[in-house]
């Protein structure tokens, strides 16, 4: 709340600026994860923060990881967005709020930053499409950086899926479409296990040999399709 007192000046007004239920709303923002408790940031006309540069987003990730480290947390869960974080929170109610960090497409950089902060366990929560890109070894999974290549997924499944299914996966325009083809063939879970294992192996290249790594792969209905772990 901001108060100004201009009463000593003739014709002046007393002005009070406040946000209704501000303290309650503050708990629903990223501020608590950054160590800002009980307050809101009033920005522009919308109140929305959009980190338009990679550096700004990475700085936000680094701040969240630094706070988790300062709180003495031994594990963090890196999610690719709001929905994957929501699913991860439901699966891990034992973890503090500050343990969950949204890293968007910054797969490689966020792992390096988590390692630099000394976490013993780094978990990943990711949907199928992002997991395919992670499994392909991409440090940044944004569509502008790299289009999805369903033929890679088909190659990984050679010997585990019949030729007609592999052909359908290869022709798929998106990972979601490829997953639907695999579901119809009853192969969604084994395919997801293959992708999860490859994605976690890619994570090891960015995280190095130190921390334990875990990954939960979700389908687009929010159901866990596969889990993987590297100690």
C-alpha positions as CSV (number, residue, x, y, z in Angstrom):
1,X,0.0,0.0,0.0
2,X,1.3,3.5,-0.9
3,X,0.1,6.6,1.0
4,X,1.0,10.1,0.2
5,X,0.0,13.2,2.3
6,X,-0.1,16.4,0.4
7,X,-2.3,18.2,2.8
8,X,0.1,21.1,3.5
9,X,-0.4,22.3,0.0
10,X,-3.5,24.2,-0.9
11,X,-6.0,22.1,-2.9
12,X,-3.9,19.0,-2.5
13,X,-5.3,15.4,-2.2
14,X,-4.5,12.5,0.1
15,X,-3.8,9.5,-2.2
16,X,-3.9,5.9,-1.2
17,X,-2.8,3.2,-3.7
18,X,-3.4,-0.5,-2.8
19,X,-4.0,-3.9,-4.3
20,X,-7.1,-5.6,-3.0
21,X,-6.1,-9.0,-1.4
22,X,-2.5,-8.2,-2.3
23,X,-0.9,-10.5,0.3
24,X,-3.1,-13.4,-0.8
25,X,-2.3,-12.7,-4.5
26,X,1.4,-12.5,-3.8
27,X,1.5,-16.1,-2.7
28,X,0.4,-17.1,-6.3
29,X,3.3,-15.4,-8.0
30,X,6.9,-16.3,-8.4
31,X,7.9,-13.8,-5.8
32,X,8.1,-16.2,-2.8
33,X,10.4,-18.4,-4.8
34,X,12.7,-15.5,-5.3
35,X,12.7,-14.6,-1.6
36,X,10.1,-11.8,-1.9
37,X,7.5,-12.5,0.7
38,X,4.2,-10.6,1.3
39,X,4.5,-8.2,-1.6
40,X,3.5,-7.7,-5.2
41,X,5.3,-6.0,-8.0
42,X,3.2,-3.5,-9.9
43,X,4.4,-3.5,-13.5
44,X,3.0,-1.4,-16.3
45,X,-0.6,-1.7,-17.2
46,X,-1.0,-5.5,-17.1
47,X,1.2,-6.6,-14.2
48,X,2.7,-9.3,-16.3
49,X,6.5,-9.9,-16.6
50,X,7.8,-11.3,-19.9
51,X,11.5,-12.0,-20.0
52,X,12.1,-11.1,-23.6
53,X,15.8,-12.2,-23.6
54,X,17.4,-15.5,-22.9
55,X,19.6,-13.8,-20.3
56,X,16.6,-12.5,-18.4
57,X,14.9,-15.9,-18.3
58,X,18.1,-17.6,-17.3
59,X,18.6,-15.0,-14.5
60,X,15.1,-15.9,-13.2
61,X,16.0,-19.6,-13.2
62,X,19.3,-18.9,-11.5
63,X,17.5,-16.8,-8.8
64,X,15.0,-19.6,-8.1
65,X,17.7,-22.2,-7.8
66,X,19.8,-20.0,-5.6
67,X,16.9,-19.5,-3.2
68,X,16.3,-23.3,-3.1
69,X,19.9,-23.8,-2.3
70,X,19.9,-21.1,0.4
71,X,17.0,-22.9,2.0
72,X,19.0,-26.0,2.3
73,X,17.0,-28.1,-0.2
74,X,18.7,-31.2,-1.6
75,X,16.4,-31.8,-4.5
76,X,14.9,-29.6,-7.2
77,X,12.3,-30.4,-9.8
78,X,12.8,-28.7,-13.2
79,X,9.6,-28.4,-15.2
80,X,9.1,-27.1,-18.7
81,X,6.1,-25.0,-17.8
82,X,3.1,-24.4,-15.6
83,X,1.2,-27.6,-16.4
84,X,4.2,-29.9,-16.0
85,X,5.0,-28.2,-12.7
86,X,1.4,-28.7,-11.5
87,X,1.6,-32.4,-12.2
88,X,5.0,-32.7,-10.6
89,X,3.7,-30.9,-7.5
90,X,0.8,-33.4,-7.2
91,X,3.3,-36.3,-7.6
92,X,5.8,-34.9,-5.0
93,X,3.8,-33.3,-2.1
94,X,6.8,-34.0,0.1
95,X,8.8,-31.2,-1.5
96,X,8.8,-27.5,-0.6
97,X,7.3,-25.0,-3.0
98,X,10.8,-23.6,-3.6
99,X,11.9,-26.9,-5.0
100,X,9.9,-26.5,-8.1
101,X,11.5,-24.4,-10.8
102,X,10.1,-23.7,-14.3
103,X,12.9,-23.7,-16.8
104,X,10.9,-23.6,-20.1
105,X,13.1,-24.7,-23.0
106,X,16.5,-24.1,-21.3
107,X,17.3,-27.8,-20.8
108,X,21.1,-27.7,-20.8
109,X,21.6,-24.4,-19.1
110,X,19.2,-25.1,-16.3
111,X,20.9,-28.4,-15.5
112,X,24.2,-26.7,-15.4
113,X,22.9,-24.1,-13.1
114,X,21.3,-26.7,-10.8
115,X,24.6,-28.5,-10.6
116,X,26.4,-25.3,-9.8
117,X,24.0,-24.8,-6.9
118,X,25.0,-28.2,-5.5
119,X,21.7,-30.1,-5.5
120,X,22.1,-33.8,-4.8
121,X,19.1,-34.8,-6.9
122,X,17.8,-33.0,-10.0
123,X,14.4,-34.2,-11.2
124,X,12.7,-33.3,-14.5
125,X,9.0,-33.1,-15.2
126,X,8.2,-33.0,-18.9
127,X,5.6,-33.7,-21.5
128,X,6.2,-36.1,-24.4
129,X,7.0,-33.6,-27.1
130,X,9.7,-31.8,-25.1
131,X,11.1,-35.1,-23.9
132,X,11.6,-36.2,-27.5
133,X,13.7,-33.1,-28.1
134,X,15.6,-33.6,-24.9
135,X,16.2,-37.2,-26.0
136,X,17.7,-35.9,-29.2
137,X,20.3,-34.1,-27.2
138,X,19.1,-30.5,-27.7
139,X,20.3,-28.0,-25.1
140,X,17.4,-25.7,-26.0
141,X,14.0,-27.3,-27.0
142,X,12.3,-24.3,-28.4
143,X,10.6,-24.8,-31.8
144,X,12.5,-21.8,-33.2
145,X,15.7,-23.6,-32.4
146,X,14.8,-27.1,-33.7
147,X,11.8,-28.6,-35.3
148,X,10.6,-32.0,-34.1
149,X,11.8,-34.9,-36.2
150,X,9.5,-37.8,-35.8
151,X,11.9,-40.0,-37.9
152,X,14.3,-39.9,-34.9
153,X,11.5,-41.3,-32.7
154,X,10.8,-44.0,-35.3
155,X,14.5,-44.9,-35.4
156,X,14.6,-45.4,-31.7
157,X,11.6,-47.8,-31.9
158,X,13.0,-50.1,-34.6
159,X,12.5,-53.6,-33.4
160,X,10.0,-52.6,-30.8
161,X,7.2,-51.5,-33.2
162,X,5.9,-53.0,-36.4
163,X,6.8,-51.4,-39.7
164,X,3.4,-49.8,-40.4
165,X,3.5,-48.1,-37.0
166,X,7.0,-46.9,-37.6
167,X,5.9,-45.5,-40.9
168,X,3.0,-43.7,-39.3
169,X,5.3,-42.2,-36.7
170,X,7.7,-41.0,-39.4
171,X,4.9,-39.2,-41.2
172,X,3.6,-37.6,-38.1
173,X,3.7,-33.8,-38.1
174,X,4.0,-33.5,-34.3
175,X,5.1,-35.5,-31.3
176,X,1.5,-35.4,-30.1
177,X,0.4,-37.1,-33.4
178,X,3.1,-39.6,-33.1
179,X,2.1,-40.5,-29.6
180,X,-1.5,-41.0,-30.7
181,X,-0.3,-43.4,-33.3
182,X,1.6,-45.3,-30.7
183,X,-1.3,-45.3,-28.3
184,X,-3.6,-46.9,-30.9
185,X,-0.9,-49.6,-31.4
186,X,-0.7,-50.2,-27.6
187,X,2.9,-49.0,-27.6
188,X,2.7,-45.6,-25.9
189,X,4.3,-46.7,-22.6
190,X,7.2,-48.7,-24.0
191,X,7.9,-45.9,-26.5
192,X,7.8,-43.4,-23.6
193,X,10.2,-45.5,-21.6
194,X,12.6,-45.4,-24.5
195,X,12.3,-41.6,-24.8
196,X,12.6,-41.1,-21.0
197,X,15.8,-43.1,-20.8
198,X,17.3,-41.2,-23.8
199,X,16.3,-37.9,-22.4
200,X,17.8,-38.7,-19.0
201,X,21.0,-39.8,-20.8
202,X,21.1,-36.4,-22.5
203,X,20.6,-34.7,-19.1
204,X,23.6,-36.5,-17.8
205,X,25.8,-34.9,-20.5
206,X,24.7,-31.5,-19.2
207,X,24.7,-32.3,-15.5
208,X,27.9,-34.3,-15.4
209,X,28.6,-37.3,-13.2
210,X,27.7,-35.7,-9.8
211,X,24.0,-35.5,-9.0
212,X,21.3,-38.1,-9.1
213,X,18.9,-37.6,-12.0
214,X,15.2,-38.5,-12.4
215,X,12.6,-37.8,-15.0
216,X,8.9,-38.2,-15.2
217,X,7.3,-38.1,-18.7
218,X,3.7,-37.2,-19.0
219,X,1.2,-37.6,-21.8
220,X,-1.0,-34.7,-22.9
221,X,-3.8,-35.8,-20.6
222,X,-1.5,-35.4,-17.6
223,X,-1.0,-39.1,-17.0
224,X,2.6,-40.3,-16.2
225,X,3.8,-42.5,-19.1
226,X,7.3,-43.3,-17.9
227,X,9.9,-42.6,-15.2
228,X,13.6,-43.0,-15.4
229,X,16.4,-42.5,-12.9
230,X,20.2,-42.3,-13.0
231,X,22.2,-42.5,-9.8
